[in-house]
Amino acid sequence: MKSTDSPRPANNNNPGGSPLLLIILGFILGAALAGFWFHRSAKAPAGSPTNVELSDATKKVLAGLAAPVTIHYYALLPADATDASLPAFATRVRQLLEAMQAASGGKLQLATIDAAAETNATAAGADGLKVFNLENGQASYLGVALASGPHKEVFDRLLPEWEPALEADLARALQRVAVAAPPAPVAPEVAKPATETVAAINRLIPDVNATTVETASQIFHAEFMKEIADAGNEMEARMTAAQQQVTQAQASGSADELAAAQKNLAQVQSAQGEKIRQIAAQLQTRLAVFQQMKNAAAGH
């Protein structure tokens, strides 16, 4: 189940293109910074200091979550291209999410992505966020994607005027997303897992029975960041070759050769975004299948 309903108004524009060099550098830098932010957030000790005091109602919701939830927080606000009030608001949202993670007893895994790189913008779009600020020349994203197994909700555009309601909105969304897996062998909601998915889980977690869902979530996220980095290295070589073809076609003066080279470059760029979407989907699939495997083992 995936809900992309935004609790607040959103901009429906689409992001524009960007220079090749920024795409290549952004892919590598974005993956590295996303990894840094994930590990910083995921390893933050419970109860780490924050300026946010959560309400009793929110604490109760966090204590009662039925399943782990991953939170991707995107604060992609290019310098000199956004409302001056947004960076401070984005910081307060991050502090709120960090406070919720600290109070969740390990049930929330928070990844904060705030480097304005092409890769991160692609990931934000793949996660369901809406772009804004295009009239100033740079795509901006400010939103949150919550996921647990097959369940997902997206706050596709956060706005400062709705800040007083944000904590309650997030708490309710977490309750809806963190749905406990049904007891096996219930319904063919999820078809038999693909062989390669099960093989990947067994490779990463040899002893499924002895591994908690929370630990598995951390392992899958670490593998996710490694796969993103590997995809970036592969894409860099393909982008360089495609750009060289464009340069050679420009030098030849042939309009047909140039059109073909530009088409190939566009296809490589499109493949980059699709690869990121596949890796992100694979992460959620592994989490869902792992929970099924745990349930099946418990049933025996």
N, C-alpha and C positions, 0 to 999 in steps of 0.2 A: 504494500500500500504506500502510495506516495502522495502527499498533500503539498501542493505548491501555492495554496491560498496564502496571500500575505495578510497579516493582521492590520496593515496600514497601507495607504496609497503608495503607488510605485510608478517609476518612469518606465515607459515601454520602448525606449529607443534601443538600438543595437550598436555594439562597439564597432569602431572603424579599424582599418589596418594600421600597421606600424612598420617602420623601416626594418630591413633584414637584420642589421647588426643588433638592434634592440631585441629582436625576436630570439636570436641565438644566445646573446648574453643573458637575456631575461629568462630563457628556459633554464640555463644552468644555475644562475643566481637565485631564481625563484625556487627551484627545487632545494637548493642548499639552505636558503633562509626559511622555507617552509619546514624543513627538517629541524632547523635550530629552534624555531618557535614551538614545534610539536614537542620536542624533547624537553624544552624549558617548561612548557605547561604540564605535560604528562608527568614529569618528575617532581613538580612542586609539592612539597610536603603538605599533608592535610593540616589545615589550620594556619597556613602561612598568612602573614599580616596583610590586611587590606583595609581600605578606607570604607568599605561597604558593610553595613549591618543588615543582614537579611531578615525578613519578617519571619515570625513563627510559622506562618502558613507555608512559606517557601521551604523552610527547614523541614517541615513535616513531609512535604512532597518529596524532597530529596532523600530523606531517610527511607521512604517507602517505595522508591523506584523498583519496578519488577525486573528490569534488565539493564545492562550497561548501555550508555548512549555516547556516541561520538558527536562532538560539536566542532564544526569548522566555522571560525569567525573570520570574515574577510573585512579588512579595513584598508582598502586600496584607494588612497586619497593622494594623488600626485601633488607635489608642491606647486603652489601658485595657481592651482586649477580648481580649487574648491571653495565653498563657503568657509570663511574664517572660523566659524563656530564649530565646524564638524570635527576637526582634530581633537578638541577637548571633549566633545561628546563621545567620540570613538574611544578615547582613553577611559572614560567612565563606563562604557559598555564592557570593555575588556576587564576592568576591575570587578564589575558585577559578575561576569562569567567566571573569573578566577575565584571569586568568593563562593559561587555556587559549586564549582569543582571541589574546593577545599572542604565544603560541608557535605559532599555527596558520599563520603566513605569509599571513594574509589570507583563509584559507578559512572562518573562523567570523565571522558577523555577529551580535553580541550586542545585544539590546534588553532593558534592565532596566526593568520597570514596577512602581513601588512606591507610587504615589499611590492611596489608598483611595477611588477615585471609582467611581460607578455604571458608567461606560463601561468602565473597566478590569476591573471584576468581570465584566461581560458578556463582554468579550474573553477573560478567563481561562476562563470556562465554555465558550465556543466553542472554545477551544484544547484542551479536554479535562481541565482541572484540576477537582479535587473541593473543594467548599466545606467549611469546618469552623468551629467556634466560634459556631454559631448560637445555642447556649444562652445566650450572653452578649449577644445582641442585634445583633451585627454580623457579616456574612459575612467570612471570612478565606480567603485563598488563599496557598499557598507551594508552588511547583512550577515545572517547566521543560518547555517544548515544543520539540522539535528537529525541523526539517524541511529536506528537500532534494528539490526537485522533487516527485514524487508520494509520496515516502517521509516518514513521520512517526513519532516515538515521543514518549511523554509520561510524565514523572515527575509523576503527578497530585497527590501529597502528600509533601513532604519532611519527614522526622522526624529530630531531633537524634541519636537513638540509632543511626541508620544512617549517621552522618557518616563514620566511618572507611572505609566502603566506597563513598562517593559518587564519588570521583574515578575509581575503576576502573569503576563502573557507567556513568558518563557516557562514558568513553572507549569502552567496548564499544558503547553506544548510538550514538555518533557513527560508529563503523565500520559499523554496520548501516544507518544512514540515508544516509551519504555513498556511495551506490552510483553508479558511473559510468553515464552514459546508454548504452544499448546502441547498437552501430553501426547507422546507417541502412542499409537501410530496415526492419529487423526488425519483426516482428509488430505487429498492430494493437492493442498494449497501450494506446496513446494514439491515439484517433481523430483524424481530420483537424481541426486547430485551427479554432476558430470565427473567422470573418472579422473580427469586432470585436476579438478578442484579438490577431490578427496586426497589425491596423491600429494598435492601441494600442502594441504593441511597436515598430513602425516609426516611430510618432510620437515615442516616447521615445528610441529608438536608431536614427537614420537609417541608420547603417552597421553592420549586425550583424557583418559579417566582421571589422571592425577593432576590435570591442569584446570584451573578455574577459568570461568568465562572472562573475568577481569584480566587475568594474565594473558589469556589468548588474544584479547583485544589489543594489548600492548605489543605482543609479538607480531600480530598482523599489521599494525600501524608502522612498526619498524621496517617490515618487509615492503610495505607500500612506499615509504620514503626511498628505500633502496631502488625499487623498480622505477620510480619517477626519475631518479638520478641517472640510472642506466638508459632510460628512454631519452633523456636529454643528451647524453653523449652520442647515442646513435643518430638522433635527429640533427645534431650539429654537423655531422659529416654529410648527411643528405642535403641540408640547407646550403652548405658551402658548395657542393657540386652543382646544385640547381642554380645558384647565383652565378657561378662561373659560366654556365651555359647561357644565361641571359647576357652576361658581359660579352661573350664571344659572338653571340647573335647580333648585339648592338654594333660591334666592330665590323661584322660582315656586311652590314647595310641591308640585309635581307629581311623584309617585313614578315614573310612567312616563318622564317627561322626564329625571329624575335617573338612572334605570337606563340609559337610552339614552346619556346623556352619559358615564357611568362606563364603559360598554362601549366607547365610542369612545376614551376615554383609555387603556384597557387595550390596545386594538388599536394605538394609536400607540406605546405603550411596547414592545409586541412587535415592531413594525416596526423600532424602533431597534436591537434586538438582532440581528434578521435582517439588517439592512443592514450591520452590523459584520462578521457572519459572511461575507457575500457579498464584502466588500472583502478580508477575510483570505484567502478561497479564491482570489480573483482574483490576489492576489500570488503564491501558489504556482503557479497556472496559468501566469502570465506567465514565471516562472522556468523551468518545465518546457518550455514551447513555445519559449522562446529557445534552450535547449539543443538542441532538435530542429532548429531553424533553423540553428544552428551546425554540427551534424552533417551536415545535408543539403548545406550549402554546401561543407563539406570533402569530401563524397563526389563533388561535381562537379569 
